[in-house]
Amino acid sequence: MKAYRHFCTYMICLLLALPFGSALADKYSDTISLFKNAGESGSFFDNSYGYAVFPTIGKGGIGIGGAHGKGRVYAAGEYVGDTSVTQLTIGFQLGAEAFSEMIFFEDKRAFEEFIGGNFEFSADASAVAITAAATASATTTGSSAGASGGKKNATTVGSYHKGMATFTIAKGGLMYQATVGGQKFSYSPK
């Protein structure tokens, strides 16, 4: 009887945990799917060594601002570890926003640089912003990028800079653009 109760308790816990595990996996697969269908960012999946995906990064500030989000790192389409991003900014700013972010690694060197420890984008780094139902312009250190239309039909122009290409999709909020300059990343293997 005691073994039966333990078995039932185990099965109930397992069944209760399943929706949460799949919801977490769906968050990542949904974000990856969104970027695959959002203009040129989709072509980077076939031509990159790997990528990092952040389903939601929250950003806000009044004079002093910050951002934080958690993500996953993939190499050759396989999940290899977890990552997090933090950002602290000082200057004129007001508002809050949430956005998704993808970082593509052109080759093994760029991938290794990212997962090698505390990686940080320099202050001049920027992302290609893919916005829904609006026309926008962003730069990727010299390359111009435009985005328009809905999330599924956005067109963008992006390229690798120092082995990495970064794209963002705004999810909502009052700040217009998601900048990546000064972002600091940590990595832990799976």
N, C-alpha and C positions, 0 to 999 in steps of 0.2 A: 504494500500500500504506500509506504514512504517513497519508494522508487517511482511509483506512478505519479505521485504528487510532484516530485522533482521534475519528472519528464513533462508533465502538464505545465508547470511553471516555466520551464525552459521554452516550450513551444509557444506559450502565450507571449513571453518576452520577445522571442524571435519574430512572431507575427506582428507585434506592435512596432518593432524596429524597422521592418521592411519598408513601410511607406516613407519613413524619414530618410532612410538610405537612398531610396530611389528619387526622392524629391531633391536631395543634395546632388545626386548624379545628373538629374534633369536640369538643374540650374546651370551646370557647366556645359552639358550637351546643347541646351537651348541657346546659350550665349555663343558657342562655337558655330552652331547652325546660323544664327543671326549674322555673324561676320562672314560666313561662307556665302551668304546671299546678299551681301551689302556691297555691291560694286567690286572694285579691284581688290579689296581686301580678300575676297574669295580666291583669287589666283595665287596668293601667297601661301596657301595651304599646300599646294602641289610643288612649290619651288623653295620651300624653306626646310632647314634641318630640324627645326622644332619651333615651339611657341609657348607663351605663357598667356593664360586667359584669366581675367578678373571679371566675374559676373556683375559685381557692384562695387564701385569705389565711391565713398561718400566724401564730399568736399564742402567746406564752409569757412567763412571768415568775416571778421569785422576788424580791419586793420591787420590783425594777426590771424592767419588761417592755417588750416591743416586738412589733410586727407588721409584716409586709411581704407584698405580693402584686402581681402584674402583671395588667393587664386591657386591655380594648378599649373604645373609645367609638363609639357609633352615633348617627346623626342620621337620622330618617325611615327607620329600618331598614337604613341603609347604614353600613358600617364606615368611619370617618373618621380614626381615630388610635389611638395606644396611650397607656396611662396606667399609673401605678404608685402604690401607697399605702404609706406608712410611718407608724408610730405609736410613740411612746415614752410609757410610763406609769410613774409612781412612786406607791407606796402598797402597801397590803396586797393581795398577789396571789400565787398559787401555782398552777402548772400550765401546760398547753399545750393548744391546740386548733387546729383547722383549720375554716374556714367559707367558704362562697361568699357573695358580696355583689352586689346590684344597686342602682344609684342611678338613679332616674328624674328627668328634667328636665322640669318642667311646661311651660316655654316657652323661646323663644330666649334671653331674658335670663338664665335660670338656666343654660342650656347654655353660653352665652358666658362666664359667670362661672366655670364649672368649667374650661373649656379655656383661659381667659385667662392662665394662668401657674400659680403654686403656690397652688392652692386648698386651704383647710383648713376642716374642720368644727370648730365651737366645742366647748368641753369639755362643754356641756350637750346636744349632739346625741345622739340615740339611734336605733336601728334597730328595725323590727318583726322579731322573731325567729320564724322558721318552723322548728319542730323536728319531727323524726320520732318517732313512737311515744311522745309525751309531751305533757302539758298544760303550757303556759307562759303567762306574761304579760309584756308589754313595753310601754313607752310611747314614743310619738313626739311628744315635747314637747306633752303635753296630751291626746293621743288615746290611748285604751287599745287594746291589741291582744291577742288570744288566738290561740294556735295549737295544733292537736291533730291526731292521726291521722298517717298516713304522708306521705311527701314529695309524693305525687300527690294527696292529698285534704285537705291542710291548709287551714284557714280562717283568714283574717287580716282585720284591720281596720287600714287605714293611710290616711294623707293626706299631702298636700304641706305642707312647712314651709319657708318662704322659697324656694319654687319647686322643692324637691327632696324626694323620698321614697326612703327606704332600707330594703331588706329583706335579711335574712341567713338562710342555711340552714346549720345546724351539720353538719359532716362527720365530726367525731370529736374526742376529746380529753377533758381533765379539767376545763376551765373551763366553767361553766354557760352564760354568755351572751356574745355578741359585741357589744361596745360600739363605737360609731364616733366618740365624742367625742375630739377631738384628732387625728384622722386628717389627714394631709397628702398631697395628690395632686399629681403632676406629669403633664404631657400633652405628647405630641409628635405632630404630624399624620402621617398615613400617607404 
